[in-house]
Amino acid sequence: MTCNGIEITQATIQATREWFAQNARDCIDAAQSGRIHVNDLSRYVTQQMYRRDGALAGHIDHTLTFIQRALYIQTGVSVPLL
C-alpha cells in the first residue's frame, strides 16, 4: 500500500490493525467500568467486538482513518484527511 509517496509496510499494517483492535477493547473496558455511559451495554460490547474482529481481519484497511493512522504509526506525522 502506498500513500503520499510512502510505502506502508506489512508490519505497519499489522500494527495499525492491532491499534484499532486495542481501541475497541479500551472502549469496552471504559463502558464496563462506568467511565463512559452507553445506553445498552450488551449491544455496545457486541458492536465493539465486531469492530475489533473486523480490524484484525483487515476489513478496514481501505478506509481513510486506517491509512491516516498507519502513516502516523510508520512516520510519526499526522496527515490531514481533507
Order of alpha helices (4+ residues) and beta strands (2+ residues): beta-beta-alpha-alpha-alpha
